[in-house]
Amino acid sequence: MLSDVVIRKAQTSDIDSMVALISIIFSLEADFQVDVAKQRRALEMFFEYSSGRCLFVAEYQQNVIGMCSAQLLLSTAEGGWKALVEDVVIAREYQRLGIGGKMLSVLEEWAVGQGAKRLDLLADLNNSKGLSFYHKMHWHKTNLIALQKK
């Protein structure tokens, strides 16, 4: 792992870098399309409506090289808060260096600090690298499937 990578809360000045990172994820996922305007607007909304949400970036030599986000939701199964993790991504040239794990640890600390009893995330079935990474980070598959309606 690069020792001088810093995981910090995202700032509005990071939006351009985060939009580029989200494009990496969406290029792998069949269910979503890259739409810079939509991705930019969603990130702006994270800052407008920040309560119950977090957005972290990994920074190396003053460049944003990774990001992850989470939002709190109420879980009837848990009888309290859970965190839905989204947009976990590291720039390709910095993958496999431990940065993703470090980011997820910071995000998990935030969630637990908010009272979350569980963390959930969705991953594309065809993203074998991502699924392998999550498995190594002790995330477990469930019997649930994601359904969507637009």
Secondary structure, DSSP 4 states (H G I P E B T S, - for coil): --TT-EEEE--GGGHHHHHHHHHHHHHH-TT----HHHHHHHHHHHHHT-TTEEEEEEEETTEEEEEEEEEEEEETTTTEEEEEEEEEEE-GGGTTSSHHHHHHHHHHHHHHHTT-S-EEE---TT-HHHHHHHHHTT----S-------
